């Protein structure tokens, strides 16, 4: 049994093993800085662009080796547009018919570009994040609860898309 464990461990750690685990990092080591200008906003929901840009900046700083900096000194730039903020009724109260649970879907498009080469690293269209809230009298949650949740999900997913190709 000891030999089997040792052989298995050696196979996983071997760089020459094409069927083993990847030993490279998750993020491109040639990139050190990212500029994140405020996203454009094509919706009537004001300040969503500021909230998303702030969430993205925090996620990049927290989860990647990249430093967020100004456009003039950055290796790359992450730009995008909030295309739509949609409310979807999930359930109604049985006795009143009023909205009990509502889902908010925030849709964005973004592009991550290398400023040194002009090459687009990642580009996604109609990328979505969702959040839910309960506007009923008992809980009385405001729309902003779900918007915050959807924006946080979007920021996490966009930063996840910044990982190197496997």
C-alpha positions, -999 to +999 in steps of 0.1 A: +000+000+000+029+023+008+044+018-027+010+025-043+007+058-024+043+068-033+038+060-070+006+079-071+021+110-054+052+109-077+029+107-108+009+138-097+040+158-089+058+150-121+060+178-147+065+154-175+033+136-167+008+148-193-021+132-174-011+148-140-021+180-124-011+214-138+018+230-120+015+265-135-002+294-117-038+303-123-029+338-135-006+351-163+027+360-147+036+385-174+008+407-162+013+428-131-012+457-132-048+462-143-067+494-148-104+493-141-122+524-153-158+529-143-181+507-163-206+523-187-242+520-176-270+517-202-297+513-176-319+536-155-304+521-123-280+549-113-247+542-094-247+505-104-216+512-125-198+526-095-208+497-073-196+471-099-163+489-105-156+490-068-165+453-064-142+444-093-113+464-079-117+447-045-119+412-061-089+417-083-068+429-053-081+401-031-080+371-054-053+378-080-016+387-080-024+418-100-024+454-087-051+477-097-037+510-110-044+540-133-048+534-170-016+553-179+007+529-160-012+496-163-002+465-183-039+457-190-073+474-188-107+458-179-136+478-194-172+470-196-209+481-199-239+473-177-264+464-204-295+455-184-309+452-149-340+430-149-364+421-121-381+387-123-410+377-100-402+344-084-432+340-061-463+358-048-479+358-013-507+333-012-533+355+004-525+389-012-509+381-045-481+406-038-446+399-047-429+377-021-396+369-038-380+388-066-348+380-086-326+408-100-305+399-130-276+423-139-262+417-174-228+431-185-203+428-213-167+432-206-133+432-223-098+426-208-071+440-230-033+440-229-023+476-233+013+467-243+003+446-273-033+457-280-044+420-278-078+412-262-072+387-234-108+380-225-141+392-239-176+382-227-209+394-239-242+392-219-225+380-187-250+377-159-251+379-121-282+373-100-295+382-066-328+378-047-348+399-023-381+397-005-401+429-007-430+416+014-440+434+046-425+408+069-389+411+057-393+443+037-359+439+020-351+467-005-341+462-042-305+472-033-301+439-013-304+419-045-285+444-066-256+441-042-257+403-044-258+403-082-230+428-085-209+407-060-215+376-081-206+394-113-173+407-098-163+372-086-172+356-120-154+383-140-123+379-119-125+341-123-126+346-161-093+364-158-075+332-150-051+317-175-063+291-200-058+256-188 
